[in-house]
Amino acid sequence: MTRTGKIRPAVDLRNLHKTFAVGGGSGVRAVNGLDLTIEPGEIVAFLGPNGAGKTTTIDMLLGLTRPDEGEVSIFGRDPATAVASGMVSAVMQSGGLLKDLTVEETVRLVSALFVSPRPVSEVLARAGIADIASRMVGKCSGGQQQRLRFALALLPNPDLIVLDEPTTGMDVEGRREFWNAMREDSSRGRTVLFATHYLEEADAYADRIVLVSKGRIVADGSAAEIKNLASGRVVSATLPGVDQMRLLGIDGVDDVEVRGDRVLVRSNNSDAVARYLLNSTTATDIEIVSHNLEDAFITLTGDTLTTVGA
Ligand SMILES: Nc1ncnc2c1ncn2[C@@H]1O[C@H](COP(=O)(O)OP(=O)(O)OP(=O)(O)O)[C@@H](O)[C@H]1O
């Protein structure tokens, strides 16, 4: 809370820029004017193809890299303070585990770093790895190692958890188990930001999707809103003698096409079109077809994304 009683955003990124020097050229502009505010309790997917700037943004958010320009604040604090106080923790893509310790030894070791950590048995259970507590880390599958990283991230009971492509390389079942564990533990209001290039993960597990391409946010909203943004939905109906001008006058209608007795209306406000057709015309056989997230992504960024199993 601020002194005026307003709740501070969990994440506030303002005008972030980061360019990496490469050879003698002008460098790689990894993040290019990125603004993002996440309210406490939101589960947000940071969705974008390889090289979009997701990891660089997360590194700046966690204080691992300094932005060239712009500001980062987590619950009103700078990243280093937020991380040191246990308000935020992260599950990164790889690294950071010792192969010769068991799962439980790893959690105990890291637990000792915190002032008042959650009990080891509790985080093992929460991450779904209690049954492999005595297994050597080096013998754990990639998915089990990711759940171990997740258990470690839960130790300080953070208000914000940041996950950078946490399920890369997992099979469909491992991915499902990972997200179920994550969602269950976050049901008490924790803020979650996860980077992914899997459309299905963003669609299934996030309340809000932030679409990033070439270091910038190109769309931000619920999965349904993003799908609508691309080219809207198509509402079609049988309506001989349709008044095309009247349809074009409805807010959000982009295009009206007549094919024989059928009319096809492309709109980002399909409800208004359907309401008009039902209430003010004799239209029959009304259909609303939604675009999928992949269509939306391609339209908005010109890039393609990874599909689970691809
Ligand atoms: N240390 C670095 N030095 C030079 N270029 C870098 C460095 N880190 C990232 N980049 C470049 O910055 C751009 C953004 O990379 P970043 O890793 O942030 O993307 P990403 O969206 O996380 O991709 P991925 O899904 O592959 O992890 C890419 O072009 C990448 O090659």
Ligand as a Chemical Component Dictionary entry (heavy atoms), coordinates in Angstrom:
data_LIG
# 
_chem_comp.id                   LIG 
_chem_comp.type                 NON-POLYMER 
_chem_comp.pdbx_formal_charge   0 
_chem_comp.three_letter_code    LIG 
# 
loop_
_chem_comp_atom.comp_id 
_chem_comp_atom.atom_id 
_chem_comp_atom.alt_atom_id 
_chem_comp_atom.type_symbol 
_chem_comp_atom.charge 
_chem_comp_atom.model_Cartn_x 
_chem_comp_atom.model_Cartn_y 
_chem_comp_atom.model_Cartn_z 
_chem_comp_atom.pdbx_ordinal 
LIG N1  N1  N 0 24.024 -11.591 -23.498 1  
LIG C1  C1  C 0 23.600 -11.343 -24.740 2  
LIG N2  N2  N 0 24.429 -10.899 -25.693 3  
LIG C2  C2  C 0 24.014 -10.623 -26.947 4  
LIG N3  N3  N 0 22.735 -10.779 -27.355 5  
LIG C3  C3  C 0 21.850 -11.229 -26.455 6  
LIG C4  C4  C 0 22.224 -11.548 -25.096 7  
LIG N4  N4  N 0 21.130 -11.968 -24.439 8  
LIG C5  C5  C 0 20.105 -11.929 -25.334 9  
LIG N5  N5  N 0 20.537 -11.481 -26.531 10 
LIG C6  C6  C 0 19.723 -11.280 -27.744 11 
LIG O1  O1  O 0 18.628 -10.463 -27.380 12 
LIG C7  C7  C 0 17.424 -10.884 -28.026 13 
LIG C8  C8  C 0 16.380 -11.223 -26.977 14 
LIG O2  O2  O 0 16.778 -12.404 -26.298 15 
LIG P1  P1  P 0 15.956 -13.048 -25.098 16 
LIG O3  O3  O 0 16.733 -14.202 -24.590 17 
LIG O4  O4  O 0 15.577 -11.990 -24.126 18 
LIG O5  O5  O 0 14.635 -13.560 -25.855 19 
LIG P2  P2  P 0 13.548 -14.610 -25.368 20 
LIG O6  O6  O 0 12.240 -14.032 -25.783 21 
LIG O7  O7  O 0 13.724 -14.927 -23.936 22 
LIG O8  O8  O 0 13.887 -15.875 -26.251 23 
LIG P3  P3  P 0 13.823 -17.441 -25.864 24 
LIG O9  O9  O 0 12.383 -17.818 -25.949 25 
LIG O10 O10 O 0 14.621 -18.066 -26.974 26 
LIG O11 O11 O 0 14.430 -17.629 -24.516 27 
LIG C9  C9  C 0 17.829 -12.066 -28.897 28 
LIG O12 O12 O 0 18.080 -11.575 -30.203 29 
LIG C10 C10 C 0 19.104 -12.567 -28.254 30 
LIG O13 O13 O 0 19.930 -13.195 -29.206 31 
# 
loop_
_chem_comp_bond.comp_id 
_chem_comp_bond.atom_id_1 
_chem_comp_bond.atom_id_2 
_chem_comp_bond.value_order 
_chem_comp_bond.pdbx_ordinal 
LIG N1  C1  SING 1  
LIG C1  N2  SING 2  
LIG C1  C4  DOUB 3  
LIG N2  C2  DOUB 4  
LIG C2  N3  SING 5  
LIG N3  C3  DOUB 6  
LIG C3  C4  SING 7  
LIG C3  N5  SING 8  
LIG C4  N4  SING 9  
LIG N4  C5  DOUB 10 
LIG C5  N5  SING 11 
LIG N5  C6  SING 12 
LIG C6  O1  SING 13 
LIG C6  C10 SING 14 
LIG O1  C7  SING 15 
LIG C7  C8  SING 16 
LIG C7  C9  SING 17 
LIG C8  O2  SING 18 
LIG O2  P1  SING 19 
LIG P1  O3  DOUB 20 
LIG P1  O4  SING 21 
LIG P1  O5  SING 22 
LIG O5  P2  SING 23 
LIG P2  O6  DOUB 24 
LIG P2  O7  SING 25 
LIG P2  O8  SING 26 
LIG O8  P3  SING 27 
LIG P3  O9  DOUB 28 
LIG P3  O10 SING 29 
LIG P3  O11 SING 30 
LIG C9  O12 SING 31 
LIG C9  C10 SING 32 
LIG C10 O13 SING 33 
# 
